[in-house]
Amino acid sequence: MTRTFLLLCIIACLEIAFAHGLSLQNDTVNCLVINDHEVECSGKRFLDEGGGKLSYKSSAFWINVSVCLGLVLIAGLMSGLTIGLMSLDLMTLEIMKNGGNEKSKKYAEKIIPIVKNHHLVLVTLLLCNAAANEALPIFLDKITSPVIAIIVSVSAILLFGEIIPQALCSRYALAISAHMAIFLKILIGLCFIVAWPISKLLDLILGTHGPNRFERKELKELIHFHSEAQKGYLSMDETTVIKGVSDSWFVGRAFVGTRLDGKNCSELHDSFGKLIYARI
């Protein structure tokens, strides 16, 4: 019998005595110990709610264990989806939708409507992740000591709620996000009242999230990284032609309006472009 439980018995006796006007010297109060955390005095039960932990033999213990496992899974899913969805660019998804293979087209069509609401999705995922992380120690405290609850909570969240989910979702972001599209829409609906005002505030302060567009030099480097020299899908001839057309357009535009031997450079540029296309 713990010291806390003995204190509970004393408090129960005093409460019954004062309730019935009994004398502490001459009268007695009969109490029946039901279990290690519950006592009954004069037909009234008193429960020690915080002094003891749930026994593994009780159903409440396994319910709390199941809730803890569920919270870890939810935290991991929210963390992984945050990394996966935030790494997907709208332009990349549009390219996959219009020019990818059948599987990529299918995945992109599911994800694009969700990714367009960038801040709303971000706030929803972070809100659910924070709720799961904060609720986990509360349920762990009912089945184990506070020190063990903190150690288990931190270890479980770090390994199964952060490292593994983020590693998987960063590697297979498109596929995982597409399969969780319906779940995400339901989650956004459940958190909409809280998440929507915050997302609108972010839109107002930071602006809406749009597709990333490349400048001319960046586009040339992108073409280079898709060449055979970089283990890409474009042959060296294709890479050279694409870069050459881009360079010729830039040079022609830079000298429009300049006179050369009585001709406008725009006319020379048109003639040069026709020659290139004829050779191709």
KEVEXTI-793295 format. One line per 5 residues: number of its first residue (from 1); their letters; for each residue x, y, z of C-alpha. Coordinates in Angstrom, 3 decimals. Example, Ala and Ser with C-alpha at 12.3 -4.5 7.8 and 13.67 -1.06 7.14 Angstrom:
BEGIN
1 = AS = 12.300/-4.500/7.800  13.670/-1.060/7.140
***
This chain:
BEGIN
1 = MTRTF = 0.000/0.000/0.000  1.522/3.316/-1.076  1.831/6.454/1.013  -0.497/8.248/-1.392  -3.157/5.579/-0.914
6 = LLLCI = -2.917/5.815/2.887  -3.423/9.554/2.559  -6.503/8.856/0.426  -7.944/6.640/3.173  -7.400/9.331/5.809
11 = IACLE = -9.058/11.976/3.621  -12.005/9.644/2.966  -12.505/8.999/6.693  -12.364/12.708/7.516  -14.841/13.584/4.779
16 = IAFAH = -17.338/10.962/5.975  -16.897/12.044/9.598  -17.541/15.731/8.882  -20.457/14.879/6.569  -22.253/12.901/9.314
21 = GLSLQ = -21.205/15.119/12.224  -19.252/12.326/13.869  -16.814/12.913/16.689  -13.233/12.114/15.822  -12.625/10.771/19.360
26 = NDTVN = -15.671/8.612/20.106  -17.116/7.559/16.742  -15.643/5.269/14.096  -15.819/5.142/10.313  -15.684/1.774/8.599
31 = CLVIN = -13.774/1.671/5.280  -13.371/-1.195/2.856  -10.276/-1.384/0.655  -11.401/-2.481/-2.821  -8.015/-2.417/-4.572
36 = DHEVE = -4.690/-0.597/-4.413  -6.227/2.655/-5.640  -9.848/2.560/-4.428  -11.494/2.592/-1.001  -15.169/2.607/0.089
41 = CSGKR = -16.283/4.390/3.276  -19.934/4.321/4.419  -21.126/3.398/0.941  -19.107/6.120/-0.835  -16.153/5.219/-3.019
46 = FLDEG = -12.916/7.208/-3.186  -10.468/6.712/-6.045  -6.771/7.530/-6.120  -6.678/8.905/-9.686  -3.086/10.075/-9.851
51 = GGKLS = -1.146/7.967/-7.403  -0.822/4.741/-9.361  -0.314/3.462/-12.865  -2.579/1.235/-14.886  -1.873/-2.471/-14.624
56 = YKSSA = -1.059/-4.388/-17.779  -3.868/-6.774/-16.813  -6.514/-4.073/-17.257  -8.123/-3.186/-20.580  -7.450/0.524/-19.944
61 = FWINV = -3.704/-0.187/-20.070  -3.889/-1.666/-23.564  -6.227/1.065/-24.735  -3.618/3.637/-23.712  -0.864/1.622/-25.420
66 = SVCLG = -2.937/1.533/-28.627  -3.548/5.267/-28.434  0.193/5.889/-27.977  1.031/3.758/-31.017  -1.605/5.588/-33.034
71 = LVLIA = -0.225/8.982/-32.015  3.300/7.974/-33.059  1.998/6.816/-36.458  0.020/10.035/-36.925  3.031/12.164/-35.989
76 = GLMSG = 5.220/10.213/-38.415  2.679/10.482/-41.225  2.264/14.233/-40.740  6.020/14.775/-40.621  6.652/12.694/-43.738
81 = LTIGL = 3.854/14.311/-45.728  5.122/17.754/-44.759  8.537/16.985/-46.241  7.086/15.173/-49.257  4.417/17.681/-50.282
86 = MSLDL = 6.511/20.770/-49.626  9.261/19.380/-51.875  6.897/19.042/-54.854  6.892/22.030/-57.196  3.809/22.984/-59.191
91 = MTLEI = 5.776/23.311/-62.430  7.282/19.852/-61.989  3.826/18.417/-61.354  2.406/20.153/-64.412  5.236/18.743/-66.529
96 = MKNGG = 4.514/15.256/-65.175  0.814/15.698/-65.805  1.265/16.747/-69.444  4.373/14.849/-70.470  5.059/12.093/-67.958
101 = NEKSK = 4.262/8.402/-68.091  0.825/7.088/-67.189  1.649/6.546/-63.521  3.190/10.017/-63.146  0.188/11.627/-64.859
106 = KYAEK = -2.174/9.837/-62.498  -0.202/10.864/-59.414  0.208/14.483/-60.540  -3.518/14.916/-61.234  -4.289/13.868/-57.653
111 = IIPIV = -1.681/16.073/-56.001  -1.938/19.344/-57.978  -5.261/20.515/-56.411  -3.781/19.947/-52.944  -0.370/21.536/-53.553
116 = KNHHL = -1.997/24.678/-54.990  -3.168/25.474/-51.431  0.422/25.441/-50.193  0.031/27.274/-46.891  -3.278/25.599/-46.016
121 = VLVTL = -1.700/22.150/-46.397  1.396/23.216/-44.466  -0.568/24.596/-41.507  -2.858/21.535/-41.417  0.017/19.053/-41.333
126 = LLCNA = 1.987/20.990/-38.723  -1.104/21.420/-36.558  -1.846/17.684/-36.523  1.810/16.843/-35.990  2.066/19.146/-32.977
131 = AANEA = -1.166/17.772/-31.484  0.064/14.173/-31.759  3.471/15.011/-30.281  1.982/16.857/-27.316  -0.676/14.222/-26.566
136 = LPIFL = 1.727/11.268/-26.519  3.330/11.967/-23.075  -0.121/12.391/-21.501  -1.146/8.819/-22.352  2.310/7.406/-21.618
141 = DKITS = 2.211/8.917/-18.129  -0.790/6.723/-17.275  1.063/3.470/-17.915  4.623/4.249/-16.820  6.724/6.627/-14.744
146 = PVIAI = 7.264/10.237/-15.922  10.963/9.660/-16.630  10.311/6.586/-18.763  7.400/8.385/-20.456  9.706/11.232/-21.522
151 = IVSVS = 12.429/8.853/-22.758  9.988/6.669/-24.723  8.159/9.708/-26.111  11.307/11.434/-27.372  12.801/8.211/-28.786
156 = AILLF = 9.600/7.122/-30.533  8.927/10.546/-32.032  12.534/10.981/-33.168  12.870/7.560/-34.801  9.367/6.639/-35.962
161 = GEIIP = 7.894/10.139/-36.109  10.695/12.056/-37.812  13.694/10.157/-39.223  12.062/7.144/-40.917  8.951/8.948/-42.305
166 = QALCS = 10.963/11.870/-43.661  13.513/9.552/-45.270  10.767/7.544/-46.993  8.604/10.489/-48.041  11.524/12.491/-49.407
171 = RYALA = 12.479/9.484/-51.562  8.969/8.533/-52.703  7.222/11.889/-52.298  5.078/11.672/-55.443  3.719/8.162/-54.885
176 = ISAHM = 3.057/8.500/-51.147  1.412/11.905/-51.495  -0.826/10.642/-54.304  -1.995/7.627/-52.287  -2.752/9.880/-49.298
181 = AIFLK = -4.649/12.499/-51.348  -8.114/11.544/-50.051  -6.871/11.388/-46.456  -5.300/14.831/-46.860  -8.547/16.328/-48.126
186 = ILIGL = -10.411/14.908/-45.112  -7.713/16.224/-42.777  -7.883/19.689/-44.329  -11.651/19.662/-43.858  -11.339/18.714/-40.163
191 = CFIVA = -8.729/21.405/-39.437  -10.174/24.025/-41.796  -11.595/26.305/-39.085  -8.181/26.727/-37.462  -5.865/26.237/-40.452
196 = WPISK = -7.624/28.495/-42.986  -7.189/31.843/-41.121  -3.518/31.095/-40.455  -2.922/30.113/-44.079  -4.583/33.307/-45.325
201 = LLDLI = -2.397/35.346/-43.004  0.675/33.614/-44.453  -0.586/34.313/-47.975  -0.979/37.977/-47.064  2.489/38.277/-45.512
206 = LGTHG = 4.557/35.957/-47.722  2.432/35.811/-50.855  0.909/32.794/-52.561  3.086/29.894/-53.606  3.425/29.527/-57.387
211 = PNRFE = 5.531/27.450/-59.801  9.265/28.097/-59.958  10.329/29.434/-63.348  13.855/29.323/-64.779  15.849/32.143/-66.304
216 = RKELK = 17.590/31.621/-69.646  20.961/30.634/-68.164  19.308/28.362/-65.637  17.324/26.701/-68.419  20.516/26.052/-70.393
221 = ELIHF = 22.079/24.416/-67.342  18.942/22.328/-66.895  19.277/21.112/-70.488  22.942/20.346/-69.844  22.113/18.206/-66.821
226 = HSEAQ = 19.719/16.171/-68.995  22.375/15.404/-71.599  24.077/12.059/-72.109  27.240/13.476/-70.537  25.297/13.804/-67.274
231 = KGYLS = 23.582/10.407/-67.693  20.427/12.071/-68.981  18.007/11.280/-71.799  19.088/13.916/-74.348  21.773/13.081/-76.900
236 = MDETT = 24.667/15.457/-77.430  23.226/16.556/-80.795  19.858/17.362/-79.227  21.538/19.285/-76.424  23.669/21.275/-78.888
241 = VIKGV = 20.700/22.159/-81.110  18.550/23.308/-78.189  21.329/25.446/-76.761  22.172/26.828/-80.225  18.593/27.899/-80.929
246 = SDSWF = 18.407/29.557/-77.517  21.684/31.433/-78.081  20.740/32.545/-81.609  17.409/33.922/-80.388  19.166/35.857/-77.652
251 = VGRAF = 21.801/37.324/-80.005  19.174/38.261/-82.602  16.997/40.011/-80.047  19.964/41.919/-78.653  20.672/43.599/-82.039
256 = VGTRL = 17.156/44.299/-83.319  17.004/47.834/-84.836  20.745/48.075/-85.618  21.679/48.835/-89.235  24.253/46.633/-90.948
261 = DGKNC = 24.968/47.182/-94.671  21.620/48.844/-95.084  19.639/45.932/-93.556  17.839/45.631/-90.298  19.317/42.920/-88.021
266 = SELHD = 15.856/41.498/-87.444  15.786/40.602/-91.138  19.199/38.933/-90.834  17.972/37.052/-87.782  14.921/35.759/-89.664
271 = SFGKL = 17.102/34.611/-92.550  19.522/32.931/-90.160  16.684/31.175/-88.378  15.285/29.844/-91.661  18.726/28.517/-92.528
276 = IYARI = 18.993/26.680/-89.198  15.560/25.103/-89.588  16.389/24.085/-93.186  19.536/22.297/-91.963  17.629/20.559/-89.186
***
